[in-house]
Amino acid sequence: MSQAALDDVVALLDLEAIEVNIFRGASPDEDRQRTFGGQVAGQALVAAARTVEEFVVHSLHAYFLRPGDPHAPILYEVDRIRDGRSFVTRRVVAIQHGKAIFNMSASFHRHEEGFDHSLPIPEVPPPEELADFAERARNNPNVPSAWADRPRPIDTRYVTATPMERTVPLAPIQQVWLRADGTLGDDPVLHNCLLAYASDMTLLDTTLLPHGTGSADPQVMMASLDHAMWFHRQFRADEWLLYHQDTPTSVGARGLARGLVFTRDGALVASVMQEGLIRRIRP
């Protein structure tokens, strides 16, 4: 269990309120070229949720506009677009160095009873039968041990090949069990924001499966362009979730990926779509 690493992510999501509708978020002390997109999406959702009461997020639509600077704080400005009886809408702009790096629209819904159905969960091995990411990394001679053994806030168990194991084209489907690697409180906002954070970790990489490579390939450059999520049912992010992902197409240096998130007992709790920039770097 990596409770300390998870606590660090929870702390990142606990934004500082510096003025009405304005929040400040930090970045982790890591050696990155740009800020992790899931962090910005999660923080932006926290900012939006801090301006809403008695409503639960049901969708978000976001665009990554510029690479984030991992060594500078991020300001989040929330625009209260609409406060209705059934729905609340917020727009969030993330700003660094005086420029927008990300914007998001989020919609919140007051709970209602209605029709209820969902697709069934795919049949896959349970997470206990699968090695965690660190163990699979340790068994790969091309992966530095320091990177393999680093604490990770999200425990991921790949049903399919990890990005560092691909050498031939594969079917355009990726399945990953994931959960926050520790214990979280009961606030549903935190669980939704942790899933928004985790949903960006593996999805775009799915677009490389048919091409026999992955995000670990140093000759491939990838960057998220947009990200959309729909939250269907309540869940706990510190319990196992199956992330079933596929890729309908890649073309013009852009790849499209889709994801369905299920609880272990088969409830479909979220749907995700993402398009990203994918370029092969010429040596």
C-alpha positions in Angstrom: 0.0 0.0 0.0 1.3 3.5 -0.9 -0.8 5.5 1.5 1.9 8.3 1.6 1.9 8.7 -2.1 -1.9 8.7 -2.2 -2.0 11.3 0.6 0.3 13.5 -1.5 -2.2 13.4 -4.4 -5.1 14.1 -2.1 -3.1 17.1 -0.8 -2.6 18.3 -4.4 -6.4 18.2 -4.9 -7.0 20.2 -1.8 -6.9 23.6 -3.5 -6.2 26.9 -1.7 -9.1 29.4 -2.0 -7.5 32.8 -2.6 -10.5 34.8 -3.6 -14.2 34.2 -4.5 -14.2 31.7 -7.4 -10.4 31.7 -7.6 -8.3 28.8 -6.3 -4.6 27.9 -6.4 -3.2 24.4 -6.9 0.4 23.1 -6.5 2.3 20.5 -8.5 4.2 17.5 -7.1 7.9 17.7 -6.6 8.7 15.5 -9.6 11.1 15.8 -12.6 8.6 16.2 -15.4 8.7 18.2 -18.6 5.1 19.2 -18.3 2.3 18.9 -15.7 0.4 15.6 -15.8 -3.0 16.2 -17.5 -4.9 14.1 -14.9 -3.7 16.4 -12.2 -5.0 19.5 -13.9 -8.3 17.9 -14.7 -8.7 16.7 -11.1 -7.8 20.1 -9.6 -10.2 21.9 -12.0 -13.0 19.6 -11.0 -12.3 20.3 -7.4 -12.4 24.0 -8.1 -15.8 23.7 -9.8 -17.2 21.5 -7.0 -16.1 24.0 -4.3 -18.7 26.4 -5.8 -21.6 23.8 -5.8 -23.8 22.4 -3.0 -26.3 19.5 -3.1 -25.5 18.6 -6.7 -23.2 15.9 -8.0 -21.0 16.1 -11.1 -22.3 14.1 -14.0 -20.1 15.3 -16.9 -17.0 17.3 -17.8 -15.6 18.4 -21.1 -12.0 19.7 -21.1 -9.4 21.0 -23.5 -5.6 21.0 -22.8 -4.4 24.3 -24.4 -0.7 24.5 -23.4 1.8 22.4 -21.6 1.6 23.1 -17.8 4.8 24.2 -16.0 5.3 21.5 -13.3 7.4 24.0 -11.2 4.8 26.7 -10.9 1.5 26.9 -9.1 -1.7 26.9 -11.2 -4.6 29.4 -10.7 -8.1 28.1 -11.3 -10.8 30.7 -12.1 -14.4 29.4 -11.9 -17.2 31.0 -13.8 -20.7 30.2 -12.4 -22.4 29.9 -15.7 -25.8 28.6 -14.5 -27.6 27.7 -11.2 -30.8 25.8 -12.0 -33.2 23.7 -10.0 -31.9 20.4 -11.6 -28.6 21.3 -13.1 -25.6 23.6 -12.2 -23.0 24.5 -14.8 -19.5 25.7 -14.2 -16.6 26.8 -16.4 -13.0 26.6 -15.1 -9.9 28.1 -16.7 -6.5 27.0 -15.4 -3.8 29.8 -15.7 0.0 29.8 -15.5 2.3 32.7 -16.3 -0.7 34.8 -17.4 -1.9 32.3 -20.0 -4.7 29.7 -20.1 -3.3 26.2 -20.2 -6.6 24.3 -19.7 -10.3 25.0 -19.7 -13.2 22.8 -18.6 -17.0 22.9 -18.5 -18.6 20.7 -15.8 -22.3 20.0 -15.2 -23.8 19.0 -11.9 -27.1 17.3 -11.4 -29.5 17.0 -8.4 -30.3 13.3 -7.8 -33.4 12.0 -9.5 -34.9 8.5 -10.0 -35.3 7.3 -13.6 -34.6 4.5 -16.0 -31.6 2.3 -15.2 -29.5 0.0 -17.4 -25.9 -0.4 -18.4 -23.6 -2.7 -20.4 -22.3 -5.7 -18.6 -18.7 -5.8 -17.2 -16.3 -7.7 -19.5 -15.0 -11.1 -18.2 -11.4 -10.6 -17.1 -9.1 -12.1 -14.4 -9.6 -10.5 -10.9 -6.9 -8.0 -9.8 -5.5 -10.4 -7.2 -4.4 -12.8 -10.0 -2.4 -10.0 -11.8 1.0 -8.5 -11.0 1.0 -4.8 -10.1 2.8 -2.4 -12.4 6.0 -2.3 -10.2 6.4 -6.0 -10.4 6.0 -6.1 -14.2 8.4 -3.2 -14.5 11.0 -5.0 -12.3 10.9 -8.0 -14.6 11.7 -5.8 -17.6 15.5 -5.4 -18.1 14.9 -2.1 -20.0 13.3 -0.4 -17.0 15.5 1.3 -14.4 14.9 -0.2 -10.9 14.5 3.3 -9.3 11.6 4.0 -11.6 10.0 0.6 -11.2 10.1 0.9 -7.4 8.9 4.5 -7.0 5.7 4.9 -4.8 2.6 5.2 -6.9 -0.7 6.6 -5.6 -2.8 4.5 -8.1 -2.4 0.8 -8.1 -2.7 -0.4 -11.7 -3.0 -4.1 -12.7 -2.9 -4.6 -16.5 -5.0 -7.4 -17.9 -3.3 -6.7 -21.3 0.3 -5.8 -22.1 1.8 -2.8 -20.4 3.3 0.0 -22.5 6.8 -1.3 -21.9 6.0 -4.9 -23.1 4.7 -4.3 -26.6 6.7 -5.3 -29.6 4.0 -6.3 -32.1 0.6 -4.9 -33.1 -2.1 -5.9 -30.7 -5.9 -5.7 -30.7 -7.2 -2.2 -30.0 -8.4 -3.0 -26.5 -6.8 -2.3 -23.2 -8.1 -3.4 -19.8 -6.7 -2.2 -16.5 -7.8 -2.7 -12.9 -7.1 0.4 -10.9 -7.7 1.8 -7.4 -6.3 4.5 -5.1 -3.5 2.7 -3.3 -4.6 3.5 0.3 -7.7 4.6 2.1 -9.8 7.7 1.3 -12.5 9.6 3.2 -16.1 9.4 2.3 -16.5 12.7 0.4 -17.9 11.6 -3.1 -16.2 14.7 -4.6 -12.8 13.3 -3.7 -13.6 10.0 -5.3 -14.8 11.6 -8.5 -11.7 13.8 -8.7 -9.4 10.8 -8.0 -11.0 9.0 -10.9 -10.6 12.0 -13.2 -7.0 12.0 -12.2 -6.5 8.3 -12.9 -8.5 8.3 -16.1 -5.8 10.1 -17.9 -3.0 7.7 -16.9 -3.6 4.9 -19.5 -6.3 6.0 -21.9 -4.3 7.8 -24.7 -1.8 5.0 -24.6 -4.5 2.7 -25.9 -4.3 4.3 -29.3 -0.8 2.8 -29.8 -1.9 -0.8 -29.4 -2.5 -1.5 -33.1 1.0 0.0 -33.9 3.1 -2.3 -31.8 4.4 0.3 -29.4 3.4 2.2 -26.3 3.8 5.4 -24.3 7.2 4.0 -23.0 8.6 4.3 -26.5 11.1 7.2 -26.4 10.5 7.8 -30.1 6.8 8.5 -29.5 5.5 11.9 -28.3 2.0 12.0 -26.9 -0.1 14.9 -25.4 -3.7 15.1 -24.4 -5.8 17.4 -26.5 -9.2 17.0 -24.9 -10.9 14.9 -22.3 -14.5 14.1 -21.5 -16.1 12.2 -18.7 -19.6 11.2 -17.7 -20.2 10.0 -14.1 -23.1 7.6 -13.9 -23.2 6.1 -10.5 -21.5 6.6 -7.1 -18.3 4.5 -6.4 -15.2 4.4 -4.2 -11.9 5.2 -5.9 -10.1 3.2 -3.2 -11.8 0.0 -4.3 -11.0 -1.9 -7.5 -12.4 -0.5 -10.7 -12.0 -2.1 -14.2 -11.0 0.4 -16.9 -12.1 -1.1 -20.2 -10.5 1.0 -23.0 -10.5 0.8 -26.8 -9.4 3.0 -29.7 -11.8 3.5 -32.7 -9.2 5.3 -34.9 -5.9 7.2 -35.2 -5.3 9.6 -38.1 -3.5 12.9 -38.9 -1.2 12.6 -35.8 -4.3 12.3 -33.6 -5.6 9.3 -31.8 -9.0 8.7 -30.2 -9.7 6.5 -27.2 -12.7 5.5 -25.2 -13.1 4.0 -21.7 -15.8 2.4 -19.5 -15.2 2.2 -15.8 -16.9 -0.6 -13.8 -17.0 -1.5 -10.1 -15.9 -5.0 -9.2 -19.6 -6.0 -8.9 -20.3 -4.9 -12.4 -21.8 -1.4 -12.0 -20.9 1.0 -14.9 -19.8 4.1 -13.0 -18.2 6.3 -15.6 -17.5 6.7 -19.4 -14.5 8.5 -20.8 -13.3 9.8 -24.2 -10.0 11.4 -25.1 -8.2 12.6 -28.2 -4.5 13.2 -28.1 -1.6 14.3 -30.3 0.6 11.4 -31.3 3.9 12.0 -33.2 6.7 9.7 -34.0 10.0 11.4 -33.3 12.5 10.9 -36.0 16.0 10.0 -34.7 
